[in-house]
Each structure stands twice: as structure tokens, then as C-alpha cells.
Amino acid sequence: MRHKKSRRGPNLLDCVPRPNPAHTWSAGADGAVTLHLSHQGPFAAVAHKWFRAPAVSHLHLDEMGSFLWLRMDGGRTVGELARALEARYGQDAAPLYPRLTTYLAALCRARLVLITPPPKGE
């Protein structure tokens, strides 16, 4: 019987998330983050012209999302972000790791966040 090689990727807690520079964002005085998503391409142009769809959508992050977004600077790992989230929100963030990974996966699918794997030596 042959054994398949394990194709495990890097541990997510060691990866470094950062905002996608293709999108702009702003933070209010209260720390609330708003992402500004511009719609481009031929379908967006048709939707804008014929259906009066907005050229830019504004996505307002909740309190925990804003907290994380402001700390995703390309220098902190997901594990460090999880510890900061737990220190700030405690039990309100529970279940911490499933919630954080689901949130980051959604941001990655929407191409709002880029995740860099750790260097090979780690």
C-alpha cells in the first residue's frame, strides 16, 4: 500500500496578513474602518450606466473587524493578531480561532487581504 505524501501548507497562525493595496480604506476618529471598493471593468460600466449602480461601494467594518484591520500592517502574524483580539475583547471574541479564520478567509476570497506565508526557515 502506498502512502500519500502530506501536502500540509503553512500554519495559518504563522502567516502574515496585510490589506490589498489595490483597495483604499479610511478610519474614522472612533477607529471604525471603511473600505472603498471601486467597481471596474465592462460589466461594472454597464451596471453603472444602465442600472445606476454606484462606481464605488463602501464597506463598513464592525468593531472587531476594524480592530483587526488596523493591526494588519504586514508585520504581525495571524497568531499575534489572535492574541491582541483576545486581550482586547476576551470572551466576546469566543470562539476566537474559528471566528478569526472564517473572517480572514472571507477577506481573502473577496481579495481585500493578502496573506503571506512565513519564510521557509521558520
N, C-alpha and C positions, 0 to 999 in steps of 0.2 A: 504494500500500500504506500502510495506516495504522500508525502506531507507537503502541503502548500506553504510557501513562504509567507510569513506575516507581512502585510502591507500597512502596518500602522503608520499613520502620519505623526507629525509632531504633536506633543501635548499642547492643547489649546491654552492652558494656563501659562505656558512659556512664550506664546506668540504675542506680537505687539500690534495692536490696532491703531489706526490713525484715520482721520477724516479724509475722504477722497477730495483731492484738490480741484476736481472738476466742478464741484458744487460750492456755492457760497453759503455762509451762515452768519448769524449775528446773535449776540447775547444781550439781553436786557439788563437793566440796573439790578433787577431781582435775581439774576442768574438764569433766567429762562432762555433756552436756546431755540431759535427759529431757523430752519433750513430753507433755503431759497432754491427751488428746483426749476430750472428753465427747461421748457419743452422745445426741442429742436427736431428737425427732420421733416420730410414731406408730409407725413400723416399729421404731425403737430400743426404744420402750416395750414392744412386743410381744415382741421378741427378749429383752429383759431379763426380762420376766415369765415367758415360757414356756420359753425355752431357757437361762435363767440367764446370758445374755451380760453382760459387765461394763458398768457405766454409764460407766466411764472406762477408756480404753486408754492405756498408757504406751509411748511410742516412744523407745527409747534410741538416740541418735546415736553413730556411731563417732567416732574421734579427729579425723579431718579435718572431719567434719560438725559436731562440737562447736566446733572451732576457727573455722569459718566462721560458725556460728550466733551465737557470742558477739561477732563483729565486724559482724554485720548490724544496725547500730544506726539505720539510716535516714539516715546521714550519709556513708557510704562507697559508692563506686560498685563495680560488679562488677569493673572493671579494677583498682581498688585492692585489692579482696579477692583477686584472682588474684595480684597481686604479693606480698601478705602470705602467701598459701598457698605460693607458690614460694620465698619467703625462708625459711619455716619448714620445709618438707618437701623442697625441692629435687627431685631425680629421683623420689622416692617419689610425687610428685603427678602425674607424667607419665602420659599426655598431659594437660597442665593444662587447656587451654581446652575441649576436647571433654568432659572429665570434669566440669568446673565447670558448663558449660551444661546438660549432662544432669541433674546434681544439682539445679540451680536450677529446671529445667523440671519435674522430679518434685515438688519442693516447691510450685511454683505450681499444678500440676494438683491436688494434694491440698489446696490453699488454706491452706497453712501459712505461705507467704511472699507478700507483696505486692511487686510491682516497679513503681517509679515511673519514668516516662521522664524524661530530662533536660529542663530548661527549653528553650523554643523558641530562645533566643538562643545556645545552645551548639552 
